[in-house]
Amino acid sequence: MIAGLAPLLYQSYHRGMSQTVSVHLLPKLFEPDQLRGGCAVVIDVLRASTTIIHALAAGAKAVIPCEEVDEAKRLAANHSPDECLLGGERDGLRIDGFDLDNSPLAYTTEVVTGKTIIFTTTNGTRALARANLAEPILIGSFVNMQAIIDQLNNWQQPVHLVCAGTCGEITSEDVLFAGAVATALQETNFQSGNDETDIAAGFFQRHTNSGETLCNAICRSTGGRNLIKSGFESDIHRAADVNRFDIVPQYNSHENTITTTV
């Protein structure tokens, strides 16, 4: 049950000062400069965040995010085919000419070990670009939730949880994750930094008492319904595999690369 997430979230931390955690329900709902001086976590549960985490956990050398398909193809042309793979989606499906789609299940050790993944998606990579004035910029999803929480508790600056949404609309799986992380941080020494944080935390807390499984909750979301229609329900089950990994991908905006920090 989603209620079963609670024991996985809360650990005891002791810090001398209070920090703020702010949720941004969509990239367009904040100005990039608002994140300057803070740490950002970019969240695209279905599926960019989950897939990036899988790729790096499977041994990919790095992920290079691109906002546009043509940009990704140009970057790939500068690499040997033995060095890189093109991955991503438009409208949930693999892009013509790309090696991989946006399914985390496709990014296996056999496929990606030692490779650089040049990656573009409809929502996640654009959210990443919007957050590029934060430092550091982390990639979060349910599959590395506790690792994200642990790392955030080690930073001294404000935290911003950036939900990618789906095609410009708020999507509940991202809000659910943001609410889970915000709730966990507020159990330590963090304070809510905006009303969106209270909305997301309340949304998560209502679901923890609902008795519904996390997978079913994600299936009912806009992103979940879209994936089911496209035949990717197995990706939802994988995205709901809480704490599968203990790595934290970090985006270096100066080098435009995502690598793992843990």
Secondary structure, DSSP 8 states (H G I E B T S, - for coil): -GGGGHHHH------SS-EEEEEESSGGGS-GGGGTTSEEEEE-TTTHHHHHHHHHHTT-SEEEE-SSHHHHHHHHHTS-TTTEEEEEEETTEE-TT-SB-S-GGG--HHHHTT-EEEEE-SSHHHHHHHTTTSSSEEEE-GGGHHHHHHHHTT--S-EEEEE--BTTB--HHHHHHHHHHHHHHHTTTEEE-SHHHHHHHHHHHHHHTT---HHHHHHTSHHHHHHHHTT-HHHHHHHT-TT-----EEEETTTTEEEE--
